Amino acid sequence: MIAVADFRPLLQYARRDETRVYSVRVVPEGAELWAVTEAPGRVPRSVKEGLFTNAAEALEFLEEVHRTSVAGGWRKI
C-alpha cells in the first residue's frame, strides 16, 4: 500500500489480485476521501473521491461506496 502522510484508512476491499483502500485526510476545507487501487505488476492508481464538510454527507457517501463496491464484486477485508 502507498504510505502517504496524514491519510487514515477507512475501508479496504479486494477483488481478484486488486486491493482498494479508501482513506481520509483532514484539510482546512473539511475532509478529503481518496481511493488507491493496487495490483501486482501495475502502477498504483489514486483518485480523490470527494471533499466533505459535514459528517452526514461523508457517511452517506461511504455507505454508497460500500454498496457499489460489493455490487461490483469487491469484498471487504
C-alpha positions in Angstrom: 0.0 0.0 0.0 1.2 3.5 -0.7 2.2 5.3 2.5 1.1 8.9 2.5 1.4 11.2 5.5 -1.8 12.3 7.2 -4.0 9.7 5.4 -6.1 7.4 7.6 -7.6 4.2 6.0 -11.3 3.8 6.4 -12.4 1.0 4.1 -10.4 -1.8 2.4 -11.7 -4.1 -0.4 -10.2 -6.8 -2.6 -11.2 -8.3 -5.9 -9.1 -11.0 -7.6 -5.5 -9.6 -7.4 -6.5 -6.0 -6.8 -6.7 -4.1 -3.5 -8.6 -0.8 -3.0 -8.2 1.3 0.1 -10.4 4.3 0.9 -8.6 6.8 3.1 -9.4 10.2 4.6 -7.2 13.2 5.1 -8.3 16.3 7.1 -7.7 19.5 5.3 -8.7 23.1 6.2 -11.8 22.9 4.0 -13.0 19.6 5.5 -12.1 16.0 4.8 -10.8 14.5 1.5 -11.6 10.9 0.6 -9.1 9.2 -1.6 -9.2 5.7 -3.2 -6.0 3.9 -4.0 -6.1 0.7 -6.1 -3.1 -1.5 -6.3 -2.4 -4.7 -8.3 0.8 -6.7 -8.8 2.8 -5.5 -11.8 0.7 -2.3 -12.2 1.3 1.2 -11.1 -1.0 2.1 -8.1 -3.9 4.4 -9.1 -5.3 7.1 -6.8 -8.4 9.1 -7.2 -9.8 11.9 -5.0 -13.3 10.8 -4.5 -14.6 13.9 -2.8 -14.3 16.7 -0.2 -16.7 16.6 2.7 -17.6 19.4 5.0 -20.0 17.5 7.3 -20.2 14.1 8.8 -23.7 13.2 7.5 -22.6 13.8 3.9 -19.5 11.8 4.3 -21.3 8.8 5.9 -23.9 8.8 3.2 -21.2 8.7 0.5 -19.2 5.9 2.3 -22.4 3.8 2.5 -22.8 4.2 -1.2 -19.1 3.3 -1.8 -19.7 0.1 0.2 -22.9 -0.8 -1.7 -21.4 -0.2 -5.2 -18.1 -1.9 -4.3 -19.9 -5.1 -3.2 -22.2 -5.0 -6.2 -19.0 -4.7 -8.4 -17.5 -7.9 -6.9 -15.3 -6.3 -4.3 -15.2 -7.9 -0.8 -14.4 -6.0 2.3 -11.2 -7.0 4.1 
